Amino acid sequence: MKIETGMENNTTDICDGGDCDSCPTDPALLIDSKQAIHALSGKWKLEILFTLMHGGVRFGALRRALVPITQHMLTAQLRELEHDGLVSRKVLAEKPLQVEYELTDSAWGLTPAFRELLTWSKTYGPRRSTLVSETTVGAGLA
C-alpha cells in the first residue's frame, strides 16, 4: 500500500535539480541540518525550550511544568541543551542551593522557528489526528 504525503509534488519549490546554493543535497547544508536536528532532538528538549521562553525557571518549577518527566531525564536534557549552547545554568546564592535555567541568545534566535512550529501545529495538528484515525478505521486497524 502506497501512502501519499502530499509532499511528492513539492520538490521543485526548493531546488530545480540544477546547481543552486539552497539545494538540499549540498553536503554542507546537510551537516548544518544534522547539527540543528541533534541540538533540538530529544524527548523533552522542545518542551523545555518552550517552557523557558517565559523567562528563567528554577529546576523544581521546570520539572513540575513538564510532568511526567523524571529528574534524571530533565537533568540529562538540560545538560545537552547547555552543551549545545541553548540553555544557560545559573546557580543562585541561596540556601538551600537553587539553580535557575534560562535560554541563551542562541536559543532566542529560534523564536521564528518556534512560531512557525506553533502555526503548523494549529493548522495541521487536529487535521492530522483526524486523518490518522480515518486511515486507521479505513484500514480495519481500529
C-alpha positions in Angstrom: 0.0 0.0 0.0 1.5 3.3 -1.1 0.8 6.3 1.2 1.0 9.7 -0.3 2.0 12.6 1.9 1.3 15.5 -0.4 5.0 16.3 -0.5 5.6 14.4 -3.7 4.8 17.4 -5.9 6.7 20.0 -3.8 10.2 19.1 -4.8 10.6 21.9 -7.3 10.0 24.6 -4.7 13.4 24.1 -3.1 15.6 23.1 -6.0 15.0 22.6 -9.7 17.7 19.9 -9.9 20.4 22.4 -11.0 23.4 23.7 -9.1 22.0 26.1 -6.5 23.1 27.3 -3.1 19.9 26.1 -1.4 19.9 22.6 -2.8 19.1 20.1 -0.1 21.8 17.7 -1.4 24.6 20.2 -0.6 26.8 18.3 1.9 27.5 21.5 3.9 23.8 22.1 4.2 23.1 18.6 5.3 25.8 18.9 8.0 24.3 22.1 9.3 20.8 20.5 9.3 22.1 17.5 11.3 23.7 19.8 13.9 20.4 21.7 14.3 18.4 18.5 14.5 20.7 16.9 17.0 20.6 20.1 19.2 16.8 20.1 19.2 16.1 16.3 19.2 15.3 14.6 22.4 12.0 13.6 24.0 11.8 16.7 26.1 14.1 19.4 24.6 11.4 21.3 22.7 9.1 21.3 25.7 12.0 22.6 27.9 12.8 25.3 25.4 9.2 26.4 25.1 8.8 26.5 28.9 11.9 28.6 29.3 10.6 31.2 26.8 8.7 32.7 29.7 11.9 33.5 31.4 14.3 31.9 33.8 12.9 28.9 35.7 14.2 27.0 38.7 14.8 23.3 38.3 11.9 22.2 40.5 9.4 24.5 38.8 10.7 23.3 35.4 10.2 19.7 36.5 6.6 20.4 37.7 5.8 22.2 34.5 6.9 19.2 32.5 5.2 16.3 34.4 5.7 13.4 33.9 9.4 14.0 33.2 11.8 12.3 35.6 14.5 14.2 37.5 17.2 12.1 35.7 15.7 12.8 32.2 15.3 16.5 32.9 18.9 16.8 34.1 20.2 14.9 31.1 18.2 17.0 28.6 19.3 20.3 30.3 22.9 19.2 30.2 22.7 18.5 26.5 20.9 21.8 25.9 23.6 23.6 27.9 26.3 21.8 26.0 24.8 22.9 22.7 24.6 26.5 23.9 20.8 26.8 24.0 20.3 26.9 27.8 22.4 28.6 30.5 22.5 27.4 34.1 22.8 30.0 36.9 23.5 29.0 40.5 21.7 31.3 42.9 23.3 32.3 46.1 20.6 30.9 48.4 20.3 28.2 51.0 19.5 25.5 50.0 21.3 25.8 46.7 19.0 26.9 43.9 19.7 26.6 40.2 17.8 28.5 37.5 17.8 27.8 33.8 17.2 30.3 31.0 17.5 30.5 27.3 20.7 31.8 25.7 20.8 34.3 22.9 21.3 31.4 20.5 18.0 29.8 21.7 16.2 33.1 21.4 17.3 33.1 17.8 15.0 30.0 17.4 11.9 32.1 18.2 10.8 32.5 14.5 11.1 28.7 14.1 9.1 28.1 17.2 6.4 30.5 15.9 6.3 28.5 12.7 6.0 25.2 14.5 3.1 26.6 16.5 1.4 27.9 13.4 1.9 24.5 11.7 0.6 22.7 14.8 -2.5 24.9 14.9 -3.1 24.4 11.1 -2.3 20.7 10.7 -2.3 19.2 14.2 -6.0 18.4 14.6 -6.4 17.7 10.9 -3.6 15.2 11.1 -5.2 13.4 14.1 -8.5 13.1 12.2 -6.7 11.8 9.1 -4.8 9.2 11.1 -7.9 7.9 12.8 -9.8 7.8 9.4 -7.0 5.9 7.8 -6.8 3.5 10.7 -10.6 2.9 10.6 -10.5 2.5 6.8 -7.7 0.0 7.0 -9.6 -2.0 9.6 -6.9 -1.5 12.2 -9.2 0.3 14.8 
